[in-house]
Amino acid sequence: MSELLVDFITSLDGYASGEGWPGFWGLEGPEYLAWLGEQPKVTYLMGANTYRLMSGFAAGEVPSGQDEFRPEEEASVDELTQASKVVFSSTLQEPLTWANSTLVRDDAVEAVRAMKSSGSGLLSTIGSLSLCRSLLRAGLVDRFRVVMFPVITGATGEERIYDGYPDVALEMIDHRTFDGRIQLVEYKPRVLEHPPLAVPA
């Protein structure tokens, strides 16, 4: 049976990106980059918006506000290009142009449920905030990992990650600090029907 990891990189205040900021908020360091390079092979799951963004980067489109990719960003995009990717969308058309990408038009929750039961490798989300939220609500997420970068993007932050989430209890299974400033926390999530002190109706 496959394991499903929801994997986010965020600012301290829970944004997935910030207008005018480079990838990794420009704060990645050698320890963090080495750790990224050691990660096991996964099949990435994403929605249409993330696919459009990331496949654009792979085709050479540079993020707004930058003249060119930094080497770290290029390496990250190249690794994603080589990886297996499953894209859930009812609007994208086949064939997908980004290498190693498979389009799935079926309901994402049921498709991932089937992938988990019939597979044996690691499935990991990338971006795709609404997809992650749906998979978590459905109880399909085995591990919830967040790497927090030491920046608050209150004025420029985009894509608030946790809006619309249910209440979730998190059991810590790993934590680590990279380069003296980047914090990883990893949890086993459990969706709550109500807060622990609330009395069910």
Disulfide bonds with the S-S distance in Angstrom:
none
